[in-house]
Amino acid sequence: MKKKKLFAFIRSNWLSAIMLASATISALVGLFWPDDKLSLKALSIAVALIAGDLFLLIGQYLDSIKNALKDIKSDKAEGVQLSRWNNNLDGEMIKEAEECLFFSGYDISRLGLNREELLGLPENIKVRMLAMNMDDEKMRDLFEITFGREPGQKSLDHLKGYAKRPNIKIQTVDFPMSIYVTARDIHKATGKMQVGFLSYTKSGYNAHCLHLTPDDKDWYDYYKTQIELLWDQGTPWPPPAKEGTP
């Protein structure tokens, strides 16, 4: 295994390998050759080769930093992306979805910005919406304690139009969720999600959030699991009518 890594390093840095090998040979000649003048020249060549290789490596390192900065500016950098919540991404994901969509938040009222797009989705695209049970006064009080502000919506009546669609399922939970999510096709290689963090006292979706794809591996898998665990805690909304209710 170590030999394979060494050969791989030499292949990717062949010029440095040649220069270092030449420097080593020159140094050995300089140390052991009986002719003092030739020895001095050989040692000088070895020093020059080592210095040249050092400048070459520094140049490659600076070039990699320059390319990384370009990627960051163009949003092409590898790794987890952290930014402010992007409401426009909801609409983009709705248009890009091939299989499924997932939305969560304390009342997911933000979906009103893309209401027509959601209602116009073909039935083969399944939509899951998860909200806190804001119809319950105790839940509204708990929200205020948890987040230090009153909820913007006192009920979930604004979601009734979605509940009529056969491909849209709405569920509620009776505890404050610390994250709000927009995600699409999370079990596909082309999946994407935006994970925001509900903040204390601040209103609206203005906290930092993560933008994740399957390339983010552990991060993506972690929040994909969180989505499913949260959904499993939900109960259908609107609640089934009680017996005897017209």
N, C-alpha and C positions, 0 to 999 in steps of 0.2 A: 504493500500500500504506500509506504514511504517513497519507494522508488518511482511509483506512478506519479505521485505528487511532484517529485523532483523533476521528472521528465516533462510534466505538464508546465511547470514553472519555467523550465529552459525554453520550451517551445514558444511560450508567450513573451519571454524576455530574452530572445536569442542574441540580440545585439549586446546586451549587458553581459550575458554569459561568455560571449567571445572576448569582450574587453577584459573581463575579470580573469579568464583563462590566460590571456596574453600577458596581463599584469603579473600573474603568478609565475609564469615562465620567465619573464624578464627579471622578477625579483630573485628567483633561484639562480639565474645566470649571474646576476649582480653580486650575490652572496658567495658563490663558490668558484667563479671564473678567476683564474690566476692573474690575468691581465687587469691591473687596477683601472686603467682608462676605460676598458670595455665594461668592467664591472660598474663603474660610475654611470656610464651611459645607459646600461641596462636598468639600473636602479631608477634613473631619471625617467626612463620610458615607463617603468612600472608605476611610478608616482603619477605621471601624466595620464596614464590609462585609468587609474583609479579615480583621479579627479574628474576626468571626462565622463566616466560612468556615473559618478555622483551627480554631476550637472544634468546628465540625461535623465536620471531617476527623478530629480527635483522637477525638471520640465514636465515629465509625464504626470507627476503628482499634481502640479499646478493646473495642468490641462484637464485632469479629471475633476478638480474642484470647479473650474470654469464651466465645464459641461453640466455638473450637478446644479450649479446656480441657474443656468439656462433652463434646466428641467423644472426647477422650482418656480421660476417666473412664468413658465408656460403650463403649469399644473400637470406636468408629466413625471414628476418625481416619484420614485418608488417609495412605498411605505404608507402608513396611515396619514390621511389628510385631515387637518383640523381647521375649522373655519366657523363663521357665523351661519346660523340656519338660513337656508336658501328656499324661500317659498316657491320659487319658479321650478325647483326640482320636482315638486309634487306633480306639476303638469307634465314635465318631461318624462317622468317615470310612467305616468298613466299612458302616454303615447307610445312608449317603448315596450310596455308589458306584453309578454307572449303567453304567460301562463297564470300568474297570480300577482296580487298587490296586497300590501299590509300597511295599515295606518293605525297609529295609537297616539293618545294624548289625553289630557284630562277631560276635554269635551270634543276634541277634533273639529272644532268649528272652522278651522283653517281650510277645511275641504270645501267650504262654500265658494272659494275662489275657482275651483275646478268642478263645480257641481254638474254642469252640462256634459263635460267630458266623461265623468264617472257614470252618469246615467246612460250615456250613449255607448258604453263599452259592450262588445259582443258577449254573449252569455258564457262562452268558453273560457273567458278570463275571470277567475274567481277573485273576489275582493273580500278581505276581512278587515273590519273596523273594531278597534278596542278602545273603550272610553271608561272613565270613572263614572260611577253611578250618581250623576249629578241630580237625578230625580229625587234622591233621598236627602232630606235635610241634614241628617247626621253626617252624611258624606260631605256635604258642602261645608259643614262646620269643621270637619277633619281636614279638609283641603285648606281652609283658612289657617288652621293651627300649623299645618305642615309647611305651607309655602308663604305664610305671612301676608296674605292678601285675599280678598274675596274673589270667588270664581267669576269669570266673565259671563258664564251662562248659568242660570238657575235651574235648568232642566236640559233634557236631550231632545226636545221637540224638533229641533232643526235637523235631526237625522231621520225623521219619519219618512221622508221621500225616498231615501236610500233603502229603507227596510222593505219597501214594496218590490224591489228588484230581486229576481230569483238567484242571481249570481252574487249578491251582496249579503254577507252575514255580519251582524252587529252584536257585540257582546260587551258586557260591563263588568267591572271589578269593584269590590267594596273596600279598596285600600288605595292610598295615593301611589301612583306610579312615578318613579323618579326620572324616567326617560320618555321621550316621545319619538316616534319612528315613522319614516316613510321608506318602504322597501318594495322591491319588485323581484319576482322570479328567484327567490332566495335559495332555492334548491337546484338552480341551474348554474352552469359555469359562467353565464353572462349576468348573474345576479348583481344587484346594487342596493345599498341601503344608506340612509342618512339617519344618524342617531343623535338626538339632541338631549340636553339635560335641563330639566325643569329647575329653575333657580329660586332662591328665597327672595321674596318681596318684589322682584322684577316681574313686570307683566309682559305678556306677549312672548313670541318665540325669538328671543334675542340673545340667548346664551350660546356658548360654543357647542359645536357638534362634530361628530365624526362622519366622514364619507368613506364607506367601505365597499370593497369588492372581494371576490374569492381570492384574489392575489394577496390580500392581507391576512390570509390563513387563520392563525389563532384568534385574532381580533374578530374577524368575520364569523368564524365558527362559534365564538362565544356569544355574540349578539344574535346570531341565528337561533341558537339554543334558547336564549332569553326570550325571544319573540314567541317561540313555541310554548315555553313554560308559562309566560304571561297569558297566552291565549287559552291554555288549558285551565287557567284559574277563572276564566270568564263564565258568565251566564247569559243566555240569549236575551236580546232586547229587540223590541219591547217584550216585557214578560208575558207569558201565556195568560190569556183571560181566565179568570176564576170561574168555576161552575156557577151558573145562574146569572152571569154578567151578560147583558145583551151585546 
